[in-house]
Amino acid sequence: MSAGTRMDRIRSALLAAFPDAVITVQDDSHLHAGHAGAATGRGHFSVRVMSAAFEGLPLLARHRAVYTALDALMQTDIHALAIDARPPG
């Protein structure tokens, strides 16, 4: 995986999968300090991905596409992920 912060790596992976996307990544880890999942060192993140690739897809398919794009990071960097994935407009 490339160098940079976790947020940089998340953004890069999403842009690789959705090149036209407008992406916002937020680190929510501080809100979960002391949470059992935080003990792994992986973080809690929120992402907003707006891409034409989501046009006509149901919510579950959009979320699956985001999880697929972030698969490797789900194993190393991300403990929990809140997703807002939608087409433009």
C-alpha positions as CSV (number, residue, x, y, z in Angstrom):
1,M,0.0,0.0,0.0
2,S,1.2,3.5,-0.7
3,A,2.7,5.8,1.9
4,G,0.7,8.6,3.5
5,T,-1.9,8.8,6.2
6,R,-4.7,6.3,6.4
7,M,-7.1,8.9,5.0
8,D,-4.7,9.4,2.1
9,R,-4.7,5.7,1.4
10,I,-8.5,5.5,1.7
11,R,-8.9,8.4,-0.7
12,S,-6.4,6.9,-3.2
13,A,-8.1,3.5,-3.2
14,L,-11.5,5.1,-3.8
15,L,-10.2,7.3,-6.6
16,A,-8.6,4.3,-8.2
17,A,-12.0,2.5,-8.2
18,F,-14.1,5.6,-9.0
19,P,-11.9,8.1,-11.0
20,D,-14.7,10.6,-11.5
21,A,-15.7,10.6,-7.8
22,V,-16.0,13.5,-5.4
23,I,-14.7,12.0,-2.1
24,T,-14.7,13.1,1.5
25,V,-12.9,11.0,4.1
26,Q,-13.3,11.7,7.8
27,D,-11.4,10.0,10.6
28,D,-13.9,9.3,13.4
29,S,-11.5,7.3,15.5
30,H,-11.3,9.8,18.3
31,L,-15.1,9.2,18.9
32,H,-14.4,5.6,19.7
33,A,-11.4,5.8,22.0
34,G,-11.6,2.9,24.5
35,H,-13.8,0.9,22.2
36,A,-12.8,-2.8,22.0
37,G,-12.3,-2.5,18.2
38,A,-9.9,0.4,18.7
39,A,-7.4,-2.0,20.4
40,T,-6.5,-3.4,17.0
41,G,-5.0,-0.1,15.9
42,R,-7.3,0.2,13.0
43,G,-9.5,3.2,12.8
44,H,-13.1,4.3,12.4
45,F,-13.8,6.3,9.2
46,S,-16.7,8.0,7.4
47,V,-16.6,8.3,3.6
48,R,-18.8,10.1,1.2
49,V,-18.4,9.0,-2.4
50,M,-20.3,10.7,-5.2
51,S,-19.8,9.0,-8.6
52,A,-21.6,8.3,-11.8
53,A,-20.7,4.7,-11.3
54,F,-23.5,4.5,-8.7
55,E,-26.2,5.6,-11.1
56,G,-29.1,3.1,-11.0
57,L,-27.5,1.0,-8.3
58,P,-29.4,0.1,-5.1
59,L,-27.9,1.2,-1.8
60,L,-26.5,-2.3,-1.0
61,A,-24.7,-2.5,-4.4
62,R,-23.1,0.9,-3.9
63,H,-21.9,-0.1,-0.4
64,R,-20.5,-3.4,-1.8
65,A,-18.6,-1.4,-4.5
66,V,-17.0,0.8,-1.8
67,Y,-16.1,-2.2,0.4
68,T,-14.6,-3.9,-2.7
69,A,-12.5,-0.8,-3.4
70,L,-11.2,-0.7,0.2
71,D,-10.8,-4.4,0.7
72,A,-7.1,-4.4,1.5
73,L,-7.4,-1.5,3.8
74,M,-10.3,-3.2,5.6
75,Q,-7.7,-5.8,6.7
76,T,-5.0,-3.3,7.8
77,D,-6.3,0.2,8.5
78,I,-10.1,0.3,8.8
79,H,-12.0,-1.2,11.7
80,A,-15.4,0.5,11.0
81,L,-16.7,2.4,8.0
82,A,-19.7,4.6,7.6
83,I,-20.6,5.0,3.9
84,D,-22.6,7.6,2.0
85,A,-22.3,6.5,-1.7
86,R,-24.5,8.1,-4.3
87,P,-24.6,9.3,-7.9
88,P,-24.3,13.0,-8.6
89,G,-27.4,15.1,-8.2
